[in-house]
Amino acid sequence: MLRIVLFVLTNLAVMALLAIVVKLTGLDVYAYRRGGLDLQSLLILAAVMGMGGSFISLALSKTIARMSVGAQVITQPRNATEQWLVDTVRAHAQKAGIGMPEVALYDAPEMNAFATGMSRNHALVAVSSGLLAGMDREQADAVLGHEITHVANGDMVTMALIQGVLNTFVIFFARVLGTLVDRALAGNRDGGGGGFAYFAIVMVLQVALGFLASLIVLAFSRWREFRADAGGARLAGRGAMISALQRLAANHGENTLPKAIAAFGISGEGGIARLLMSHPPIEERIAALRAAA
């Protein structure tokens, strides 16, 4: 079963932290008026927290991703393989019209790679040692083209915008429903917006609604994979992209990429339900490339 992607997990953690800060500082009192919810003020508060949390997550994405897998940025290539990797990423970045990303390697047996970063010109492309060992240069070239396309398409920024809007609604409705539930439990006496019970209800609702919102983010993640495959085909050749996907499909080794960051990888991860998948099945991606031909 697919775990929520690193970006979504970081976002949820940031949102929980912001909720605690807002509670402790008393900022949430501005969402109430005469014992009742001020919906306009609440919506403004939700938007500030929601969009802010999402873009804080985006700003941290590169650092957290690098730390999660122990990726080492290549500042000076030490061998021919690292030199080829840097040169290939640079060539794809120039073709795609973006700034040169940081290029990193991490030690893992599975064939995988991922891209992340706050903008098209300040991104990170990380590749596993298993991918370099398990794929030929043509296949690895296509994978790098796929990741560069993610960056060029601004997928992370788009995801942050989508997540920010969803955060806003999650925060808003968690507090509206939390007020109603708290008042019902209190028998309509001093319920809503006050004590610990209300805060606990809101946090539970925020987690539950946040999980539902993540399904929308994962749907976008699946859609963007088809676009990135098409971009990889343009940069490295359709045959190379199909060959790389076929090689991934044949790889049954253990995936050591943290589940939280799996949705940023080239290979992705399936689940018991399509709604919980960050990537479409590889056979569907190959079929889409062949149909485009």
Residue pairs with C-beta under 8 A, 6 or more apart in sequence:
1 271
1 272
1 276
2 218
2 259
2 262
2 263
2 269
2 270
2 271
2 276
2 277
2 278
3 9
3 259
3 260
3 262
4 12
4 211
4 214
4 260
5 217
5 218
5 221
5 260
5 261
5 262
5 263
5 264
5 278
6 61
6 64
6 65
6 68
6 258
6 260
6 261
6 263
6 264
7 57
7 58
7 61
7 116
7 156
7 159
7 160
7 163
7 217
7 263
7 264
8 163
8 214
8 217
9 260
10 57
10 60
10 61
10 64
11 53
11 54
11 57
11 163
11 167
12 207
12 210
14 53
14 56
14 57
15 49
15 50
15 53
15 167
15 170
15 171
15 206
15 210
16 203
16 206
16 207
18 49
18 52
18 53
19 49
19 171
19 202
19 203
19 206
21 27
22 28
22 45
22 49
23 199
27 45
28 45
28 175
28 193
29 193
30 38
30 41
30 45
31 37
31 38
31 41
31 42
31 45
31 175
31 193
32 38
32 41
32 192
32 193
33 41
35 192
36 192
37 175
37 176
37 179
37 192
37 193
39 176
42 172
42 175
42 176
43 168
43 172
45 171
46 167
46 168
46 169
46 171
46 172
46 175
47 168
49 167
49 168
49 171
50 164
50 165
50 166
50 167
50 168
50 169
50 170
50 171
51 164
51 165
51 167
51 168
53 164
53 167
54 160
54 161
54 163
54 164
54 167
55 160
55 164
57 160
57 163
58 118
58 156
58 157
58 159
58 160
59 118
61 116
61 117
61 118
61 156
62 102
62 116
62 117
62 118
62 122
62 123
62 124
65 71
65 114
65 116
65 124
65 126
65 261
65 264
66 73
66 104
66 124
66 126
68 258
68 260
68 261
69 106
69 108
69 126
69 128
69 257
69 258
69 261
70 106
70 107
71 104
71 105
71 106
71 124
71 126
72 104
72 105
72 106
73 102
73 103
73 104
73 124
74 82
74 85
74 86
74 103
74 104
74 105
77 83
77 85
77 86
81 132
82 105
84 137
85 103
85 105
85 127
85 132
85 144
86 103
88 140
88 141
88 144
89 100
89 101
89 103
89 125
89 144
89 148
90 100
92 144
92 145
92 148
92 235
92 236
93 99
93 100
93 101
93 148
93 151
95 235
96 148
96 149
96 151
96 152
96 231
96 235
97 152
98 120
98 121
98 123
98 148
98 151
98 152
99 120
99 121
99 122
99 123
101 115
101 117
101 122
101 123
101 124
101 125
101 148
101 151
102 123
102 124
102 125
103 124
103 125
103 126
103 127
104 124
104 125
104 126
104 127
105 126
105 127
105 128
105 129
105 132
106 126
106 127
106 128
106 129
107 128
107 129
108 128
108 129
108 130
108 256
108 257
109 128
109 129
109 130
109 253
109 254
109 256
110 128
110 130
110 131
110 251
110 253
110 254
110 255
110 256
110 257
110 267
111 128
111 130
111 131
111 134
111 135
111 247
111 248
111 251
111 253
111 266
111 267
112 127
112 128
112 130
112 131
112 255
112 257
112 265
112 266
112 267
113 125
113 126
113 127
113 128
113 131
113 143
113 144
113 146
113 147
113 265
113 266
114 125
114 126
114 147
114 257
114 261
114 264
114 265
114 266
115 123
115 124
115 125
115 126
115 147
115 148
115 150
115 151
115 264
116 123
116 124
116 156
116 264
117 123
117 124
117 151
117 156
118 156
118 157
119 154
119 157
120 151
120 152
120 154
120 157
123 151
123 156
125 144
125 147
125 148
125 151
127 140
127 143
127 144
128 257
130 253
131 140
131 143
131 266
132 140
134 247
134 251
135 143
135 244
135 247
138 236
138 237
138 240
138 243
139 240
139 243
139 244
139 247
140 244
141 236
141 240
142 232
142 233
142 235
142 236
142 237
142 240
142 241
142 243
142 244
143 232
143 244
143 266
144 232
144 236
145 231
145 232
145 233
145 234
145 235
145 236
145 241
146 228
146 229
146 231
146 232
146 241
146 244
146 266
147 228
147 266
148 231
148 235
149 227
149 228
149 230
149 231
149 232
149 234
149 235
150 156
150 224
150 228
150 231
152 231
153 224
153 227
153 228
153 231
155 224
155 228
158 220
158 224
159 217
159 220
159 221
162 216
162 217
162 220
163 213
163 217
166 213
166 216
166 217
167 210
167 213
169 209
169 213
170 206
170 209
170 210
170 213
171 206
173 205
173 209
174 202
174 205
174 206
174 209
175 193
175 202
177 205
178 192
178 198
178 201
178 202
178 205
179 191
179 192
179 193
179 198
180 192
181 201
181 205
182 191
182 192
182 193
182 194
182 197
182 198
182 201
183 191
183 192
184 191
185 191
185 197
186 192
186 197
191 198
192 198
215 275
215 276
218 263
218 275
218 276
218 277
218 278
219 275
221 263
221 278
221 279
222 277
222 278
222 279
222 280
225 268
225 279
225 280
225 285
226 280
226 285
226 288
229 241
229 245
229 285
229 288
229 289
230 288
230 289
230 292
232 240
232 241
232 244
233 240
233 241
233 242
233 289
233 292
238 289
238 292
238 293
241 289
242 286
242 289
242 290
244 266
245 282
245 285
245 286
245 289
246 282
246 286
248 266
248 267
248 282
249 282
249 283
249 286
251 267
255 262
255 267
255 269
257 265
259 269
262 268
262 269
262 278
263 269
263 278
263 279
267 279
267 282
268 277
268 278
268 279
268 280
268 282
269 277
269 278
269 279
270 277
270 279
270 281
271 277
279 285
